[in-house]
Amino acid sequence: MQKIRLNGRDEVKKKHAEDGSSPSSSSDHRRLRALRPVMVIKTLQLRDPAAGEASTDTKIKTADQQQSRKNSNAIDSTILQYLQEWMELYSPCFWTSVFALIQLEQKGEGIKLGISYQASRACCLLILATHVLRALFPQLHERTSYCKYSAFVLSEARGKTGIIMTDNSITEPLLNSSIGQQAEAKRPCPYGRASLLELVTFSWMNPVFATGYKKPLEKNEVPDVDGKDSAELLSDSFKKIIDDVERRHGLSTSSIYKAMFLFIRQKAMINAGFAVFSASASYVGPSLINDLVKFLGGERQYGLKRGYILAVAFLSAKVVETIAQRQWIFGARQLGMRLRAALISHIYQKGLRLSCSSRQKHTSGEIINYMSVDIQRITDVIWYTNYIWMLPIQLSLAVYVLHQNLGVGAWAGLAATLAIMACNIPLTRMQKRLQGKIMVAKDNRMKATTEVLRSMKILKLQAWDMQYLQKLQALRREEYNWLWRSVRLSALTTFIFWGSPAFISSITFGSCILMGIPLTAGTVLSALATFRMLQDPIFTLPDLLSVFAQGKVSADRVAKYLQEEELKYDAVTEVPRDNTDYDVEIDHGIFSWELETTSPTLTDVDFKVKRGMKVAICGNGRLWKI
């Protein structure tokens, strides 16, 4: 037996070949079209005279094969029925998820893209309604197809709107205003809308971290600065404070210091509270180590309940310390950035209002140093301010813990600590003097460099470049010498204070041995942990004094600059535009470079510029058109 697979066209051709007719009649064509999608399997039996006795066995085998084929077809139909039922359940779920996705994607998009999303949502709703109606009312199978047809027509109409979703920047138009507006759209800062729990745990930063973990952050993915931290708001607030202080006490160095203090007062007090909590919680662990060693030693008065209490105390103290420390560190950085933005803005505005005599005292290079170097050192003081009250608290708690464990031997440790701190006083004074020398040398170098760059054309024409290069190198060598002395002094200070824990431990334990104070495992471990906690304030003390010395020098420089004389803007009278035909008018003007001069440079100057006239005023690097 041989199986031959024929389609409908081959069967019609075979029939006409047997009848001797042509296959061109309409009935044959209809039959051909009817048989075309169907695959007909013909079984032809080719008899061989030599295989007469084996034909019966072949028929039996054929019947068995047909029966097995029917069974497999029945199994396949059952599987297909299950799949169809699952597809009926999957399709509504799929379109529901698509509808929800479209709802989320259309937030904050443009009008055209919003119309496209609305059309897509309508398509999803129609298709979803089709499946729901088929599931509820099977008899409406034909009617529900109209929903699909409507969705198809709506999707075709949506496709004709010309909206193309593409991520390829090459195909984006260069002058598309909507894309520019979308790129410049501001993302609100989550810090201003964060809850108390989010502020404590810093979870308001999680969306930014999640995006940065997946791919590098782009500019439009970084949230904007919070409104309270904007440079405009901070500049206006600082200007109001300094104007108020100037009206009450006059403009002086102390009044500028007072204005800075009033500007940071409220936030600094909150940071101080967190710093005190952090310092206090950090000594809970060393104070409980002796009790923990006794509990592990199996003493009878320490039951299992006491062990649980110790574990909870260790955990709670560390959690409080961590949360408080993160809060005051973040607050100090934030406060420093606020003061930095306010001072830089005020210094820049002051530079625009400087008089001619004041401008001769402060070059552009010095003003750049004020905004870059000096302001950075002033903001560093904000970071170290909390250590002013943290150091006494840490020393007091350390002495208390040592006295609880070592008794009188704790005073030996305190004496060693104070001796090391006292060694830092002359080093700090030397560091302060060196910082003043460094700033003077830096200003001289910047001033000379600025003059050389401005007069580069003259230097090249006169072939003076090598002579001025030697002068600049001499100024650089002078600055380098002061820097080298400062670095060596910092290295000596760092060596002393890194070795201070070992020195204090040796003095304390040696004194205990001489005084006959017993040293157990609990007392030694508690004392070592306390000495380790003392390393932070001892190591921070030289940096604290150095930063305050540098900040004092920089603050004095900035305060002196802010006290310089400004241009008198009250000499200019502004007249409403409708009351005059002139935009600029000078009537018998008197001008001089210095206010104290007795002979003005220009007198009886009359100058009138009518509305619409074009006048070029050429001066030192400036050009205006009125």
Number of C-alpha atoms within 10 A of each C-alpha: 13 8 10 10 10 13 16 17 15 14 15 16 15 12 13 14 12 8 8 9 11 11 16 9 10 9 10 15 14 11 14 19 13 12 17 14 10 11 11 15 11 13 11 10 10 8 10 10 7 7 8 9 9 10 14 10 10 12 12 11 12 13 12 12 12 12 12 12 12 12 12 12 12 12 12 12 12 12 12 12 12 12 12 12 11 11 13 15 14 12 15 19 14 13 20 17 13 16 21 12 12 18 14 10 13 16 9 11 13 13 11 12 16 16 16 21 19 17 18 20 20 17 23 24 18 21 23 20 17 21 22 17 16 17 14 9 11 11 11 13 14 9 12 20 15 14 19 19 13 15 22 15 13 16 17 11 12 18 14 8 11 9 12 9 7 9 8 7 8 8 8 11 9 10 8 9 10 12 14 11 11 13 12 11 12 14 12 14 16 19 17 14 12 15 13 9 10 15 15 14 12 16 16 19 16 12 14 15 12 10 14 14 10 8 8 9 13 9 10 13 15 16 16 15 16 13 14 11 17 14 20 13 15 21 20 13 13 23 18 14 17 21 14 13 18 15 9 10 11 14 18 15 18 13 17 24 15 15 21 17 13 15 22 16 12 10 14 19 12 14 21 20 14 22 23 21 19 24 21 17 20 20 21 18 19 23 22 17 21 21 18 17 17 15 18 11 11 11 10 9 9 15 11 12 8 14 15 11 11 18 12 12 15 17 13 14 18 18 14 16 23 15 16 22 21 17 21 24 16 14 20 25 14 16 22 21 18 22 24 24 21 24 24 18 20 17 19 14 12 18 20 11 16 19 18 15 15 18 16 10 10 15 17 15 18 20 19 15 19 22 19 13 14 24 22 18 21 23 22 21 21 23 20 17 18 21 20 12 13 18 19 12 14 22 19 11 20 24 18 16 22 26 16 16 23 24 14 16 22 23 16 18 28 19 14 20 22 13 12 18 17 11 13 17 13 10 17 22 14 15 23 22 14 20 21 17 16 20 20 13 21 20 18 19 22 21 16 17 18 16 13 17 10 11 11 14 12 12 16 11 9 9 11 12 16 11 10 15 13 11 15 18 12 13 19 16 14 17 20 15 13 17 17 12 15 19 14 11 16 17 11 11 18 16 11 18 23 14 13 21 24 15 16 23 21 14 18 23 20 14 18 20 12 9 11 10 15 11 14 13 12 18 22 19 17 25 28 18 18 25 21 15 19 21 20 15 19 22 20 17 19 22 17 21 20 21 24 22 21 23 23 18 20 23 21 16 15 22 19 14 21 19 14 18 16 17 13 10 8 7 7 9 8 9 11 8 10 7 7 12 13 15 16 14 16 13 10 12 12 13 14 14 12 14 12 8 9 8 10 13 11 12 12 11 11 11 11 12 15 14 13 10 10 11 12 10 10 10 8 5 5 8 10 10 9 13
